[in-house]
Amino acid sequence: MTTDARSRLEDLRVQTLERLAALRGEHDAVVDASRDSNADDEHDPEGATIAFERAQVDALVRDAVGRLESVDDALGRLDDGTYGTCARCGEPIASGRLEARPTATTCVGCAGR
């Protein structure tokens, strides 16, 4: 399980880093676009769209950063031997759950509580 889990987590980490880089590039593009528009977002019809796009990309960046932290935490649990153990009840997390959600910290029962 450890080799498969590490491989899945490392693949997920690479995918997340690629997504984060793309989102940061998108964010930079939106910011650059806003420089070329009227600075008055409230009265400029395009300003509201640019502000909305920037906020949306910011939220996606925060989500990707959180996912990266979860992956790194899971890799840490692999290293210290606690990966696959529920943080709440101490029982093993089902392999199916870990396949579907490799960063899971709780078993299905505890996740439902």
Buried (B, 14 or more C-beta within 10 A) or exposed (E): EEEEBBEBBEEBBEEBEEBBEEBEEBBEEBEEBBEEBEEEBEEBEEBEBBBEBBEEBEEBBEBBEEBBEBBBBBBEBBEEEBBBBBEEEEEEBBEEBBEEBBBBBBBEEBBEE
